[in-house]
């Protein structure tokens, strides 16, 4: 029984570590996308004055398109990750319930 408890605890610890790593990776991706959007916004706002009007408009449109794309990535990644996190929690709860029903689940302090 102690061996099963130790295995279950090790699985739980690996799971927790993986969740923390994924959360950190998600934060870094979001931070990176926000930074990229900000950089493209600066480029849109600071089009050089030595280019003709049509070229300046094209440069600005290109930069604003990239601002839009990076902002959309942020929104869509967040939506997808929220779904994934919900599915992960449901999976973990089902696994815990299965262990309880099989009698292999024990409280961490035992």
Secondary structure by P-SEA (a helix, b strand, c coil): caaaaaaaaaaaaaaaaaaaaaaaaaaaaaaaaaaaaaaaaaaaacccccccaaaaaaaaaaaaaaaaaaaaaaaaaaaaaaaaaaaaaaaaaaaaaaaaaacccccccc
